[in-house]
């Protein structure tokens, strides 16, 4: 996480699992740095159908966040962007 005043950058890894009902989101994982997030995403991609690694900067106390920036993604997710947690 990088700080700029009250603004912070969060590095998130969102993986997806498949089961008999289709694709579902796993709990998101927060990483300490971009490199750590990328490594985690690469490890998960070996056993998950889809993984997205992104960063988002903003002020958690106000809820004011910039648009997320996808750093890397593996696989594809069935559905729309509206289904994503960012």
N, C-alpha and C positions, 0 to 999 in steps of 0.2 A: 504494500500500500504506500503510495506517495502522498505527501501532504503539501498543500499550497494554501496557507491560512487555514480556513475551516474546510476547504475542499480536499477530498481524498480520492485516490484512484484505487478501485477494487478490481482484482483480477479473479475472474470466475470461470470455472470449468463446469459446463452442463453436459452430462451424458444422458443417453436414452437407452432403454432396454426394450426388448421385444418379448412378448408373452403370447398366450393364446388369444388375447383380445386385441393385439396390435402393438404399437409403439407407445411407450409411456416415458415421461421424464423421471430421471432419478433425482435425488436431492442434489442441489448445486453444491460445488466445493469451492471455497475461497482459497486462493493461493497468496503467498507472501510477496511474490514478484512475477513479472511477466515470464521470465525463464522457467520458474517453478510451475506456473500454469501450463506453459507449453509442454513441459516434460510430463506432467500429470495427464494432459490430454492425449499425448502420444501413447502412454502406457494403457490408458483406458480404451483407446481406439483398437487395440489388439483383441479386445473381447466384447466390445459394444458395437451395435450397428451404426451409431452416430454419436459424435462428440463435437461440441462447440466450445471454443475458448475465446473469451472476450474480456474487454476492460471497460469500465464505466467510471467517469469522474464526476464528482459532485459534492454537495454539502449534505451529509446525512441528517443534520439537525433541522434543515429546512425542507429536505426532500427534493431540492433542485439539482437535477442531474443532466449532464450532457447526453447526447445520443450514444449508445454503446458502440464500441468498435470491435468487430470480429477480428481476432488475431489469427486464428487457424480453425479449420473445421475438417472433420473426417466423416465420410458417409453422407447420407442425406436423410432428412426428416420428412415423413409424410404428413401433410397438413399445411397450414398457412403460417405466415410470420406472426399472426395474431395469437397463435398458440404458444409462442415462446415467452419466457419470463422476462423479457426486456424489450 
